[in-house]
Amino acid sequence: MAVHLACLFVFVVGVSWFAIAVSVMVYLLRGFGITGFYHRKFSHHAFKTGRVVQFIGAWLGTSAAQGGPLWWVAHHRRHHRVSDHEGDIHSPKVEGFGIAHHGWLTRSAADPTHMEEVADLAVYPELRWLDRNSHVPILATAFGLFFAGIAIGRIFPWSGTNGPQLVIWAFFINTVLLWHVTFAVNSVCHRWGKRHHNTSDDSRNNWLIGILGLGEGWHNNHHRFPGTSRHGFKRTQLDFTHMVIRALARMGLAHDLHPVPARLWLGSKPSRWTT
């Protein structure tokens, strides 16, 4: 609630195109930390990286203030095991839309990290450290933006920004937007959208969340085949996260990308870049 209320200070600090541009950049970086690393790499092993890249991705994800990597992955893996059935703590079918979207976080069932769910990740001490100290990347991001805004405002006054403005736009507003887009994958994408695949849950492909969620909104595709690094199963299903993963692979920073099986491709035959 406090983070939501802090967004109201936007009426005090004002707006500049520079602050909006930085906020978009930070949204993409932290969002990719969640979608690319927390979700596709850590939760589903959809691609591989070295330890340094893995830590950077985990840091970006942790900076989004959605919990540590082990906590996030443990809850997500449980969701997949019992999706939209008893035991799924953020299912609109089981718990209702409000609980599925955000209310589940206030329940005791959301608190613990079940380490048996993430034994494969717990072998990395750097991930355990991030999970225990998730406040560090969050505070580093907030204070980094604040002091960067002060410096940029003084060195480049034409930017029209300052410390308070940059931290409100690129941290507080940014964080709230990321939260609700991520929450919408659990709520909206299990209620509204198209079902291109027959799955045991109510997952949907929602084009709006597909765009805002950097490809995560193609949720019915994902529940049909969770292990692929690409969630858009046809050319018109924009998947920003997969584009970045492919770029990392071309730079030698990611490898063993799991492709969409040809039998699941929607529409025309997939081309080489869809793998």
NORFEN-V893994 format. One record per residue. N is the residue number from 1. RES is the residue in one letter. PHI is phi in whole degrees, 0 to 359 (NA if undefined). BURIAL is b if it has 24 or more other ideal C-beta (glycine too) atoms within 12 Angstrom, else e. Layout:
N&RES&PHI&BURIAL ; N&RES&PHI&BURIAL
This chain:
1&M&NA&e ; 2&A&298&e ; 3&V&293&b ; 4&H&298&e ; 5&L&295&e ; 6&A&299&e ; 7&C&297&b ; 8&L&294&e ; 9&F&292&e ; 10&V&301&b ; 11&F&286&e ; 12&V&265&e ; 13&V&275&b ; 14&G&77&e ; 15&V&219&b ; 16&S&216&b ; 17&W&297&e ; 18&F&296&b ; 19&A&297&b ; 20&I&294&b ; 21&A&297&e ; 22&V&295&b ; 23&S&298&b ; 24&V&297&e ; 25&M&298&e ; 26&V&294&b ; 27&Y&301&b ; 28&L&294&b ; 29&L&293&b ; 30&R&291&b ; 31&G&298&b ; 32&F&293&b ; 33&G&302&b ; 34&I&284&b ; 35&T&286&b ; 36&G&280&b ; 37&F&261&b ; 38&Y&307&b ; 39&H&272&b ; 40&R&285&b ; 41&K&277&b ; 42&F&288&b ; 43&S&285&b ; 44&H&235&b ; 45&H&52&b ; 46&A&284&b ; 47&F&201&b ; 48&K&235&b ; 49&T&217&b ; 50&G&283&e ; 51&R&295&e ; 52&V&294&e ; 53&V&298&b ; 54&Q&301&b ; 55&F&292&b ; 56&I&299&b ; 57&G&298&b ; 58&A&294&b ; 59&W&299&b ; 60&L&300&b ; 61&G&297&b ; 62&T&294&b ; 63&S&295&b ; 64&A&281&b ; 65&A&61&b ; 66&Q&244&b ; 67&G&99&b ; 68&G&290&b ; 69&P&297&b ; 70&L&291&b ; 71&W&299&b ; 72&W&298&b ; 73&V&293&b ; 74&A&301&b ; 75&H&292&b ; 76&H&291&b ; 77&R&295&b ; 78&R&296&b ; 79&H&304&b ; 80&H&292&b ; 81&R&292&e ; 82&V&233&e ; 83&S&306&b ; 84&D&62&b ; 85&H&232&e ; 86&E&307&e ; 87&G&105&e ; 88&D&279&b ; 89&I&281&b ; 90&H&230&b ; 91&S&253&b ; 92&P&295&b ; 93&K&288&b ; 94&V&272&b ; 95&E&250&b ; 96&G&96&e ; 97&F&296&b ; 98&G&298&e ; 99&I&294&b ; 100&A&296&b ; 101&H&285&b ; 102&H&212&b ; 103&G&300&e ; 104&W&299&b ; 105&L&293&b ; 106&T&273&e ; 107&R&267&e ; 108&S&298&e ; 109&A&296&e ; 110&A&274&b ; 111&D&285&e ; 112&P&283&e ; 113&T&259&b ; 114&H&279&e ; 115&M&297&e ; 116&E&295&e ; 117&E&283&b ; 118&V&232&b ; 119&A&301&e ; 120&D&292&e ; 121&L&270&b ; 122&A&292&b ; 123&V&287&e ; 124&Y&265&b ; 125&P&299&e ; 126&E&292&b ; 127&L&286&b ; 128&R&296&e ; 129&W&296&e ; 130&L&299&b ; 131&D&294&b ; 132&R&284&e ; 133&N&238&e ; 134&S&296&b ; 135&H&290&e ; 136&V&295&e ; 137&P&297&b ; 138&I&295&b ; 139&L&293&e ; 140&A&298&e ; 141&T&294&b ; 142&A&297&b ; 143&F&289&e ; 144&G&299&b ; 145&L&294&b ; 146&F&298&b ; 147&F&287&e ; 148&A&296&b ; 149&G&298&b ; 150&I&297&e ; 151&A&295&e ; 152&I&295&b ; 153&G&299&b ; 154&R&278&e ; 155&I&281&e ; 156&F&236&e ; 157&P&300&e ; 158&W&295&e ; 159&S&293&b ; 160&G&71&e ; 161&T&246&b ; 162&N&201&b ; 163&G&300&b ; 164&P&300&b ; 165&Q&296&b ; 166&L&293&b ; 167&V&288&b ; 168&I&292&b ; 169&W&284&b ; 170&A&269&b ; 171&F&243&b ; 172&F&291&b ; 173&I&298&b ; 174&N&302&b ; 175&T&297&b ; 176&V&296&b ; 177&L&299&b ; 178&L&298&b ; 179&W&305&b ; 180&H&287&b ; 181&V&291&b ; 182&T&297&b ; 183&F&299&b ; 184&A&294&b ; 185&V&297&b ; 186&N&286&b ; 187&S&260&b ; 188&V&301&b ; 189&C&282&b ; 190&H&245&b ; 191&R&224&b ; 192&W&238&e ; 193&G&138&b ; 194&K&263&e ; 195&R&251&b ; 196&H&280&b ; 197&H&231&b ; 198&N&275&e ; 199&T&239&b ; 200&S&278&e ; 201&D&239&b ; 202&D&254&b ; 203&S&299&b ; 204&R&228&b ; 205&N&266&b ; 206&N&242&b ; 207&W&295&b ; 208&L&293&e ; 209&I&290&b ; 210&G&301&b ; 211&I&282&e ; 212&L&296&b ; 213&G&269&b ; 214&L&59&b ; 215&G&107&b ; 216&E&286&b ; 217&G&286&b ; 218&W&277&b ; 219&H&281&b ; 220&N&295&b ; 221&N&304&b ; 222&H&298&b ; 223&H&288&b ; 224&R&288&b ; 225&F&214&b ; 226&P&293&b ; 227&G&277&b ; 228&T&272&b ; 229&S&282&b ; 230&R&244&b ; 231&H&262&b ; 232&G&279&b ; 233&F&264&b ; 234&K&211&b ; 235&R&301&e ; 236&T&278&e ; 237&Q&268&b ; 238&L&299&b ; 239&D&227&b ; 240&F&301&b ; 241&T&300&b ; 242&H&295&b ; 243&M&301&b ; 244&V&291&b ; 245&I&300&b ; 246&R&297&b ; 247&A&297&e ; 248&L&298&b ; 249&A&295&b ; 250&R&292&e ; 251&M&272&e ; 252&G&79&e ; 253&L&260&b ; 254&A&218&b ; 255&H&204&e ; 256&D&54&e ; 257&L&289&b ; 258&H&273&b ; 259&P&279&b ; 260&V&285&b ; 261&P&301&e ; 262&A&303&e ; 263&R&291&e ; 264&L&261&b ; 265&W&294&b ; 266&L&261&b ; 267&G&96&e ; 268&S&293&e ; 269&K&302&e ; 270&P&295&e ; 271&S&265&e ; 272&R&301&e ; 273&W&284&e ; 274&T&275&b ; 275&T&284&e
